[in-house]
Amino acid sequence: MSRPATTPGTRDIELQRTGLTSALAETWKTPSGLWGALATVDHKIIGRRYILTAFVFLALGGVLAALMRIQLALPEARLIGPDRYNQIFTMHGANMMFLFAVPVMEAVAVYFVPLMVGTRNIAFPRLNAFSYWIYLAGGAMLWIAFALDMGPDVGWFAYVPLSGPQYGAGKRADIWAQMITFTEISALAVAVELVVTIFKQRAPGMTLNRIPVFVWAILVTSFLVIMAMPAIVVASTSLILDRLVGTHFYNPAEGGDVLLWQHLFWFFGHPEVYIIFLPAAGMVSTLIEPFARRPAFGYLALVMALIATGILAFGLWVHHMFVAGLPRLGDSFFTASSMAIAMPAGIQVFCWLATLWDGTPDFKTPLLFIIGFIVTFVIGGLTGVMVASVPFDTQVHDTYFVVAHFHYVLIGGAVFPLLGAIHYWFPKLTGRMMSERLGQWSFWLIFAGFNATFFPMHILGLQGMPRRIYTYQPDLPWHGLNLFVSLSAIVLAAGFLLFFINAIRSARSGEVATDNPWNAPTLEWATTSPPPSYNFAMIPVVGGLQPLWENRDALSVADGLRTDRRELLVTTLAEAEPQAREASPQHSIWPLWAAIATTIMLIWSIFSPWAVVWGAIPVAITLIGWFWPKGTPEDES
Amino acid sequence: MIRAIGKTCMRAMLAALLADCSGWQSALDAHGPSAVSLKQLIIVIVVVCSLVWMLVMTTMIVALLRRREVRPATPSPHRMTVAVTGAVVATVLIIGTFTVISFLATHALGVAGQDDLTIRVRGLQWWWGFEYIGPNPSDRFETANEIHIPVGRNVRLKLEGLDVIHSFWVPSLAGKQDLVPGRSNELTIRADNPGVYRGQCAEFCGMQHAHMALLVIAQSQDDFDRWSNAQRQAARQPAEEELAAGLQTFLAKPCAGCHTIRGTAATGKTGPDLTHVGSRRTIAAGLFETTRGSLAAWIADPQTIKPGNNMPMVPLTPDELRTVSAYLASLK
């Protein structure tokens, strides 16, 4: 709670501006050198790392996709054998879902949510550091296993019994299950940090109805993570137990149940789609304002649509199991709920169209990606309505139609807004602008390449081409479209390559950015590009939804925070009224040690159940070290 | 350049859509009542969705390109709210209609008439086992990877998963249904036109998921009766010396440990029943046309032809390979 005013310590208000910023810089700085880099708890440094790592995984997953397209370009090609191909498509799916899509959205949130709500660091910053190390370790484990020909080969959904002890030989399925453990730990940690940051660290005056839509989206997403992840924790843990100690959760011969796996997996797996999509929708609602040059139409409707999607997300998992043989009446219920989710999606699309209609569009790269998003996401949404219909689904389930559908939703619906957001927020990440010329080129290449690659897959699916096949026979009429798809993938790959070149070049030598180059309305643009270690010299006070448009010249600020220790302003949940000054932890190396100890325990436990016993000891030691009072100013309560 | 790509893309798609030969394994090439009604449903929903998409795109293009007055127009939040609300109501109506018609279609599919024929379908890594069940125990017989059905009659398939999950899918006749270990599912199919329809496992089932095809041969009742009577018979005793030598090899080598040839001492149950293997159109679950040569190639090196499958390479002398493949090809 807030300290009595007599406590020693200099307050921000007692210092001149220069004295203030140098005092804050001294308090909040990350120590230089390798040690500092490993011990940092600055959400911006960790967020940047997270984003960069996720994009590395995107590139790696893209290479896998290219390999698959080369193999499928011709019938009965012998370039990649079935064993390697099955590893490749499993890795592609697992990597893109668990190591790219979910983490990259959380990464953007880790960087931008504290800035957008006007605070100095994320809540639980050491947990944040820990979550990054765990994520990195899980990703590294998966890719090293793949390099050693031990990559999982049971699909990213790892259906039993194929992934069970009897049919999934070796350690491949265990690698998959343990990779899930790593990602769920890191995702849960980040979700908790974000919920607390959004609930308790908003700038004074940022009442619930003044929270930027992107931040709302992240709040809903974080709750989805917190509620959906336990299902996959249960699933992957019981799978490892089945494989390691013979628990028979999923063995029908011993009273286990095969469909139980599918229920648990999809109870997580379907909300997972919205864990990826909702932040992207939030990005669109936020980006559209500066590029339509007006506030987003229907703030309340947009926020309610996000919340409604989050709730409905838990009621549709069975549509992944329409051909598994569940009772038809029950299936129809899930048809209705799956169709219903088109409503909040539709509401958002209509609000974005209304915003564009009333606004004055500024056709910069981020807006192009938003337009590309609307074009493709509406297709993905409509094919989603199609597969929600039980009878329709019996023909297209597990075919290339579904491959086309979810790439439209995930690339069109999530990666397009993400790329737009990277172009938009690049100055805040690096202090430099991305090249507009290269940005436009990469947009058109990606947009054309994407549609030419994935649209024909709808037709292939209707023509009977199943998913997850490493080859097909020449007497089937699929080779023409497959060759076309593989050639189109070159265009798509070229677009992504250009994006990466643009990002790397611009980060090193792009035009230096001003504080608010897009004339955007939200708080992250109220500080320098990139922001200083303490984010804001004075905590801004918010009086509306578009604070920088409402008070162009001078934003009101709050004062009274100490400068000689890391302090945050805690505000009330609904009205964001100042409530307390709260200490924020300093850099610490212990999260790294804890992550290393956890990694050893988790990888060891693939091979022996005793790892959980003996491996827990180093984890406990590092946690004690982490929480041991060290007499730093932040420890004073 | 983009327009050129777009054009090529459109042309390829139109060609693909309009081409009559969408193949013998296509949801668009329907030959049974179930597949026909699914195709109608697919067409209705796709057409309505395409119209919705075009409407949204038109709105977006107008929104982006419409002429704007120099002075900012007075905002019309009220009219905009009405427009958005109208669009939402339209969405609700469309998805409500879709839900109802898909519910009705589901019901139509579920109501099968009298089942005339029952076949037990077993999915195994990576082939299909079929057991015809008739009213009398003597009616039953086994075959693999190929079923014959009489045109115009309902055929009830009892789907049994034995190892991992597979999915039975012959798109020209019906939608798919999974074979789940520990559960029994059913699917009724009917072909209204004679023909050969290809199907393929649709649920990822491991290494050779790509090579797990089956054929459904729909024929007239007379042809079907002739075929099923022939299938019921035990294998013909080899008369020629070469074929007799082939049978001897088959029994002496590990072959008989996994395969059954009714009428001989071979009674293995792990692999497909080979009693009339020579009468089937394909071997190795749709991999090759059945010929003496393809049989020899398959026996000589199954692991190169279909890597990972459960048939081991059995070392044979050239003579043994020649006779055993001749014998198997003769099992009509």
Interface residues (C-beta under 8 A of the other chain):
Chain A: G81 P82 D83 N86 V154 G155 Y159 P161 L162 Q166 Y167 P252 A253 G256 D257 V258 L259 F297 G298 A301 V323 A324 G325 R328 D331 S332 T335 A336 M339 A340 A342 M343 G346 I347 V349 F350 C351 L353 A354 L356 W357 D358 T360 P361 I371 I374 V375 V378 I379 L382 T383 V385 M386 A388 S389 V390 P391 F392 D393 T394 Q395 V396 H397 D398 T399 W444 A448 N451 A452 F455 P456 I459 L462 Q463 G464 P466 R467 R468 I469 Y470 T471 Y472 Q473 L476 P477 W478 G480 L481 F484 S488 V491
Chain B: I2 I5 G6 C9 A12 M13 A15 A16 L17 A19 C21 S22 G23 Q25 S26 A27 L28 A35 S37 L38 L41 I42 I45 V46 C49 V52 W53 V56 M57 T59 M60 V62 A63 L64 R66 R68 P75 S76 P77 M80 T81 A83 V84 A87 V88 T91 V92 I95 G96 F98 T99 S102 F103 A105 T106 H107 L109 G110 Q125 L159 G161 D163 V164 I165 S167 W169 P171 A174 G175 K176 Q177 D178 V180 P181 G182 R183 N185 R198 Q200 C201 A202 E203 F204 C205 G206 M207 Q208 H209 A210 A213 G286 L287 P307 G308
